């Protein structure tokens, strides 16, 4: 039996439909799904202790989410900002590091060191390593090969053309593809 001192949870049809979707959908974050189950159980008329026992949760957890729903409705169930230092590296800086790593070769070197892109982009070398790790990049595992010119759109001159000095960056396992593209 529900406690008569508790404020009843009354949900609109749309709120109930949204909560049921959150609780049933496999792609919903598990914390949000559990909060939806708590609120739905409270809306059925159970008290905090009964809902906590049925869902195998602590009574304080049920009390917290019931009160947040009553105060802010569905917006109160979402995750709030987490503590910690905000990001200092922008998405544009991370993109610049990735593009430079994949599409450019530094002058006088075979591959990027962590210091060179850090200096050019204006971030720390450790941040460059974190970006590389997040994208699965390893600058020292790329190789430069020569590629034959594309024939489309060019007139045949009757003489043999040399290879264009276009750089193609490939992973080491693709060396056989690079050798066949270079005509070796």
ZADO-1210 file (C-alpha; in nm, 4 decimals, padded with zeros to 6 digits):
<atoms>
<atom x="00.0000" y="00.0000" z="00.0000" code="UNK" pos="1"/>
<atom x="00.1288" y="00.3423" z="-00.0932" code="UNK" pos="2"/>
<atom x="00.2232" y="00.5962" z="00.1680" code="UNK" pos="3"/>
<atom x="-00.0451" y="00.8666" z="00.1854" code="UNK" pos="4"/>
<atom x="00.2168" y="01.1326" z="00.2666" code="UNK" pos="5"/>
<atom x="00.3855" y="01.0894" z="-00.0716" code="UNK" pos="6"/>
<atom x="00.2879" y="01.3180" z="-00.3533" code="UNK" pos="7"/>
<atom x="00.1368" y="01.0946" z="-00.6223" code="UNK" pos="8"/>
<atom x="00.3184" y="01.0621" z="-00.9534" code="UNK" pos="9"/>
<atom x="00.0760" y="01.1423" z="-01.2335" code="UNK" pos="10"/>
<atom x="00.2055" y="01.0986" z="-01.5883" code="UNK" pos="11"/>
<atom x="00.0542" y="01.2212" z="-01.9120" code="UNK" pos="12"/>
<atom x="00.0075" y="00.9713" z="-02.1942" code="UNK" pos="13"/>
<atom x="00.3056" y="01.1137" z="-02.3800" code="UNK" pos="14"/>
<atom x="00.5305" y="01.1035" z="-02.0726" code="UNK" pos="15"/>
<atom x="00.4272" y="00.7439" z="-02.0033" code="UNK" pos="16"/>
<atom x="00.4953" y="00.6459" z="-02.3669" code="UNK" pos="17"/>
<atom x="00.8397" y="00.8118" z="-02.3538" code="UNK" pos="18"/>
<atom x="00.9310" y="00.6423" z="-02.0251" code="UNK" pos="19"/>
<atom x="00.8161" y="00.3017" z="-02.1520" code="UNK" pos="20"/>
<atom x="01.0285" y="00.3515" z="-02.4626" code="UNK" pos="21"/>
<atom x="01.3333" y="00.4364" z="-02.2517" code="UNK" pos="22"/>
<atom x="01.2752" y="00.1356" z="-02.0281" code="UNK" pos="23"/>
<atom x="01.2327" y="-00.1138" z="-02.3175" code="UNK" pos="24"/>
<atom x="01.4779" y="00.0094" z="-02.5792" code="UNK" pos="25"/>
<atom x="01.8087" y="-00.1748" z="-02.5866" code="UNK" pos="26"/>
<atom x="02.0090" y="00.1290" z="-02.6917" code="UNK" pos="27"/>
<atom x="01.9034" y="00.3438" z="-02.3967" code="UNK" pos="28"/>
<atom x="02.1713" y="00.4046" z="-02.1349" code="UNK" pos="29"/>
<atom x="02.1135" y="00.1648" z="-01.8486" code="UNK" pos="30"/>
<atom x="02.0986" y="00.4402" z="-01.5884" code="UNK" pos="31"/>
<atom x="01.8243" y="00.6220" z="-01.7785" code="UNK" pos="32"/>
<atom x="01.6352" y="00.2956" z="-01.8329" code="UNK" pos="33"/>
<atom x="01.6436" y="00.2221" z="-01.4585" code="UNK" pos="34"/>
<atom x="01.5193" y="00.5735" z="-01.3784" code="UNK" pos="35"/>
<atom x="01.2334" y="00.5227" z="-01.6229" code="UNK" pos="36"/>
<atom x="01.1415" y="00.1919" z="-01.4540" code="UNK" pos="37"/>
<atom x="01.1497" y="00.3626" z="-01.1125" code="UNK" pos="38"/>
<atom x="00.9173" y="00.6418" z="-01.2246" code="UNK" pos="39"/>
<atom x="00.6785" y="00.4017" z="-01.3990" code="UNK" pos="40"/>
<atom x="00.6587" y="00.1880" z="-01.0840" code="UNK" pos="41"/>
<atom x="00.5941" y="00.4986" z="-00.8730" code="UNK" pos="42"/>
<atom x="00.3189" y="00.6064" z="-01.1149" code="UNK" pos="43"/>
<atom x="00.1439" y="00.2723" z="-01.0592" code="UNK" pos="44"/>
<atom x="00.0878" y="00.3798" z="-00.7013" code="UNK" pos="45"/>
<atom x="00.3615" y="00.2059" z="-00.5074" code="UNK" pos="46"/>
<atom x="00.5442" y="00.3648" z="-00.2188" code="UNK" pos="47"/>
<atom x="00.9161" y="00.4237" z="-00.2200" code="UNK" pos="48"/>
<atom x="00.9951" y="00.1193" z="-00.0055" code="UNK" pos="49"/>
<atom x="00.7730" y="-00.1109" z="-00.2155" code="UNK" pos="50"/>
<atom x="00.9209" y="00.0129" z="-00.5459" code="UNK" pos="51"/>
<atom x="01.2735" y="-00.0197" z="-00.4056" code="UNK" pos="52"/>
<atom x="01.2063" y="-00.3774" z="-00.2936" code="UNK" pos="53"/>
<atom x="01.0488" y="-00.4753" z="-00.6272" code="UNK" pos="54"/>
<atom x="01.3337" y="-00.3259" z="-00.8344" code="UNK" pos="55"/>
<atom x="01.6021" y="-00.4330" z="-00.5844" code="UNK" pos="56"/>
<atom x="01.7246" y="-00.0797" z="-00.5254" code="UNK" pos="57"/>
<atom x="01.7870" y="00.1370" z="-00.2220" code="UNK" pos="58"/>
<atom x="01.4910" y="00.3379" z="-00.0963" code="UNK" pos="59"/>
<atom x="01.6948" y="00.6604" z="-00.1214" code="UNK" pos="60"/>
<atom x="01.7454" y="00.6019" z="-00.4945" code="UNK" pos="61"/>
<atom x="01.3714" y="00.5717" z="-00.5521" code="UNK" pos="62"/>
<atom x="01.3082" y="00.8801" z="-00.3392" code="UNK" pos="63"/>
<atom x="01.5656" y="01.0829" z="-00.5355" code="UNK" pos="64"/>
<atom x="01.4214" y="01.0026" z="-00.8795" code="UNK" pos="65"/>
<atom x="01.0605" y="01.0440" z="-00.7689" code="UNK" pos="66"/>
<atom x="01.1357" y="01.3905" z="-00.6335" code="UNK" pos="67"/>
<atom x="01.3345" y="01.4888" z="-00.9464" code="UNK" pos="68"/>
<atom x="01.0446" y="01.3833" z="-01.1688" code="UNK" pos="69"/>
<atom x="00.7979" y="01.5828" z="-00.9623" code="UNK" pos="70"/>
<atom x="01.0243" y="01.8897" z="-00.9675" code="UNK" pos="71"/>
<atom x="01.1436" y="01.8896" z="-01.3309" code="UNK" pos="72"/>
<atom x="00.9383" y="01.6201" z="-01.5049" code="UNK" pos="73"/>
<atom x="01.1297" y="01.4187" z="-01.7702" code="UNK" pos="74"/>
<atom x="01.4139" y="01.6717" z="-01.7882" code="UNK" pos="75"/>
<atom x="01.4994" y="01.5839" z="-01.4285" code="UNK" pos="76"/>
<atom x="01.5747" y="01.2226" z="-01.5229" code="UNK" pos="77"/>
<atom x="01.8595" y="01.2966" z="-01.7638" code="UNK" pos="78"/>
<atom x="02.2239" y="01.2906" z="-01.6610" code="UNK" pos="79"/>
<atom x="02.3641" y="01.6182" z="-01.5393" code="UNK" pos="80"/>
<atom x="02.7090" y="01.7516" z="-01.6176" code="UNK" pos="81"/>
<atom x="02.9878" y="01.5521" z="-01.4613" code="UNK" pos="82"/>
<atom x="03.2579" y="01.7039" z="-01.2450" code="UNK" pos="83"/>
<atom x="03.6026" y="01.7632" z="-01.3872" code="UNK" pos="84"/>
<atom x="03.7937" y="01.9996" z="-01.6071" code="UNK" pos="85"/>
<atom x="03.6188" y="02.0969" z="-01.9307" code="UNK" pos="86"/>
<atom x="03.7788" y="02.0028" z="-02.2623" code="UNK" pos="87"/>
<atom x="04.0527" y="02.2356" z="-02.3808" code="UNK" pos="88"/>
<atom x="04.1154" y="02.0728" z="-02.7206" code="UNK" pos="89"/>
<atom x="03.8536" y="02.1616" z="-02.9774" code="UNK" pos="90"/>
<atom x="03.7196" y="01.9258" z="-03.2412" code="UNK" pos="91"/>
<atom x="03.8851" y="02.1442" z="-03.5065" code="UNK" pos="92"/>
<atom x="04.2273" y="02.0952" z="-03.3445" code="UNK" pos="93"/>
<atom x="04.1768" y="01.7186" z="-03.3238" code="UNK" pos="94"/>
<atom x="04.0676" y="01.7121" z="-03.6877" code="UNK" pos="95"/>
<atom x="04.3743" y="01.9111" z="-03.7903" code="UNK" pos="96"/>
<atom x="04.6045" y="01.6616" z="-03.6159" code="UNK" pos="97"/>
<atom x="04.4322" y="01.3669" z="-03.7870" code="UNK" pos="98"/>
<atom x="04.4368" y="01.5313" z="-04.1319" code="UNK" pos="99"/>
<atom x="04.8030" y="01.6293" z="-04.1038" code="UNK" pos="100"/>
<atom x="04.8954" y="01.2791" z="-03.9914" code="UNK" pos="101"/>
<atom x="04.7137" y="01.1105" z="-04.2777" code="UNK" pos="102"/>
<atom x="04.7707" y="01.3520" z="-04.5649" code="UNK" pos="103"/>
<atom x="05.1058" y="01.5221" z="-04.5086" code="UNK" pos="104"/>
<atom x="05.4650" y="01.4209" z="-04.4494" code="UNK" pos="105"/>
<atom x="05.6863" y="01.6631" z="-04.2578" code="UNK" pos="106"/>
<atom x="05.9802" y="01.8078" z="-04.4528" code="UNK" pos="107"/>
<atom x="06.2997" y="01.6086" z="-04.4048" code="UNK" pos="108"/>
<atom x="06.1332" y="01.3205" z="-04.2230" code="UNK" pos="109"/>
<atom x="05.9534" y="00.9960" z="-04.2983" code="UNK" pos="110"/>
<atom x="05.6781" y="01.0315" z="-04.0419" code="UNK" pos="111"/>
<atom x="05.5356" y="01.2629" z="-03.7794" code="UNK" pos="112"/>
<atom x="05.6750" y="01.2784" z="-03.4304" code="UNK" pos="113"/>
<atom x="05.4345" y="01.3763" z="-03.1560" code="UNK" pos="114"/>
<atom x="05.6103" y="01.7117" z="-03.1059" code="UNK" pos="115"/>
<atom x="05.5812" y="01.8466" z="-03.4604" code="UNK" pos="116"/>
<atom x="05.1994" y="01.8364" z="-03.4980" code="UNK" pos="117"/>
<atom x="05.1698" y="01.9578" z="-03.1388" code="UNK" pos="118"/>
<atom x="05.3808" y="02.2623" z="-03.2207" code="UNK" pos="119"/>
<atom x="05.1917" y="02.3356" z="-03.5440" code="UNK" pos="120"/>
<atom x="04.8432" y="02.2940" z="-03.3963" code="UNK" pos="121"/>
<atom x="04.9214" y="02.4529" z="-03.0598" code="UNK" pos="122"/>
<atom x="04.8496" y="02.1628" z="-02.8235" code="UNK" pos="123"/>
<atom x="05.0682" y="01.9406" z="-02.6070" code="UNK" pos="124"/>
<atom x="05.2512" y="01.6329" z="-02.7410" code="UNK" pos="125"/>
<atom x="05.0553" y="01.4183" z="-02.4963" code="UNK" pos="126"/>
<atom x="04.7330" y="01.5453" z="-02.6491" code="UNK" pos="127"/>
<atom x="04.8579" y="01.4453" z="-02.9941" code="UNK" pos="128"/>
<atom x="04.9221" y="01.0931" z="-02.8649" code="UNK" pos="129"/>
<atom x="04.5726" y="01.0790" z="-02.7139" code="UNK" pos="130"/>
<atom x="04.4185" y="01.1879" z="-03.0443" code="UNK" pos="131"/>
<atom x="04.6231" y="00.9308" z="-03.2372" code="UNK" pos="132"/>
<atom x="04.5198" y="00.6601" z="-02.9920" code="UNK" pos="133"/>
<atom x="04.1520" y="00.7586" z="-03.0125" code="UNK" pos="134"/>
<atom x="04.1594" y="00.7311" z="-03.3930" code="UNK" pos="135"/>
<atom x="04.3879" y="00.4261" z="-03.4057" code="UNK" pos="136"/>
<atom x="04.6638" y="00.6148" z="-03.5900" code="UNK" pos="137"/>
<atom x="05.0302" y="00.5183" z="-03.5885" code="UNK" pos="138"/>
<atom x="05.2311" y="00.7691" z="-03.7897" code="UNK" pos="139"/>
<atom x="05.5411" y="00.5486" z="-03.7968" code="UNK" pos="140"/>
<atom x="05.3474" y="00.2651" z="-03.9646" code="UNK" pos="141"/>
<atom x="05.2796" y="00.4464" z="-04.2899" code="UNK" pos="142"/>
<atom x="05.4862" y="00.4318" z="-04.6066" code="UNK" pos="143"/>
<atom x="05.5158" y="00.6673" z="-04.9045" code="UNK" pos="144"/>
<atom x="05.4821" y="00.5229" z="-05.2554" code="UNK" pos="145"/>
<atom x="05.4662" y="00.6569" z="-05.6097" code="UNK" pos="146"/>
<atom x="05.1470" y="00.6320" z="-05.8121" code="UNK" pos="147"/>
<atom x="05.1078" y="00.6310" z="-06.1897" code="UNK" pos="148"/>
<atom x="04.9194" y="00.9291" z="-06.3353" code="UNK" pos="149"/>
<atom x="04.5496" y="00.8960" z="-06.4021" code="UNK" pos="150"/>
<atom x="04.4802" y="00.8605" z="-06.7758" code="UNK" pos="151"/>
<atom x="04.1305" y="01.0067" z="-06.7609" code="UNK" pos="152"/>
<atom x="04.1087" y="01.3519" z="-06.9174" code="UNK" pos="153"/>
<atom x="04.4629" y="01.3471" z="-07.0639" code="UNK" pos="154"/>
<atom x="04.5589" y="01.3277" z="-07.4315" code="UNK" pos="155"/>
<atom x="04.7773" y="01.0398" z="-07.5338" code="UNK" pos="156"/>
<atom x="05.1060" y="01.1851" z="-07.6542" code="UNK" pos="157"/>
<atom x="05.2564" y="00.8627" z="-07.7870" code="UNK" pos="158"/>
<atom x="05.5538" y="00.8782" z="-07.5525" code="UNK" pos="159"/>
<atom x="05.6006" y="00.6980" z="-07.2247" code="UNK" pos="160"/>
<atom x="05.5392" y="00.9201" z="-06.9267" code="UNK" pos="161"/>
<atom x="05.7241" y="00.8864" z="-06.6025" code="UNK" pos="162"/>
<atom x="05.5571" y="00.8389" z="-06.2701" code="UNK" pos="163"/>
<atom x="05.4011" y="01.1413" z="-06.1078" code="UNK" pos="164"/>
<atom x="05.5545" y="01.2248" z="-05.7767" code="UNK" pos="165"/>
<atom x="05.2264" y="01.2035" z="-05.5901" code="UNK" pos="166"/>
<atom x="05.2524" y="01.0762" z="-05.2412" code="UNK" pos="167"/>
<atom x="05.0217" y="00.8050" z="-05.1282" code="UNK" pos="168"/>
<atom x="05.0264" y="00.7107" z="-04.7634" code="UNK" pos="169"/>
<atom x="04.9599" y="00.3468" z="-04.7025" code="UNK" pos="170"/>
<atom x="04.9676" y="00.1110" z="-04.4116" code="UNK" pos="171"/>
<atom x="05.2557" y="-00.1412" z="-04.4159" code="UNK" pos="172"/>
<atom x="05.0286" y="-00.4312" z="-04.4984" code="UNK" pos="173"/>
<atom x="04.9386" y="-00.2496" z="-04.8223" code="UNK" pos="174"/>
<atom x="05.2969" y="-00.2445" z="-04.9577" code="UNK" pos="175"/>
<atom x="05.2126" y="-00.5066" z="-05.2194" code="UNK" pos="176"/>
<atom x="04.9356" y="-00.2811" z="-05.3479" code="UNK" pos="177"/>
<atom x="05.1789" y="00.0121" z="-05.3592" code="UNK" pos="178"/>
<atom x="05.4374" y="-00.1923" z="-05.5504" code="UNK" pos="179"/>
<atom x="05.1827" y="-00.2981" z="-05.8128" code="UNK" pos="180"/>
<atom x="05.0547" y="00.0620" z="-05.8429" code="UNK" pos="181"/>
<atom x="05.4114" y="00.1844" z="-05.9034" code="UNK" pos="182"/>
<atom x="05.4595" y="-00.0731" z="-06.1814" code="UNK" pos="183"/>
<atom x="05.7252" y="-00.2770" z="-06.0056" code="UNK" pos="184"/>
</atoms>
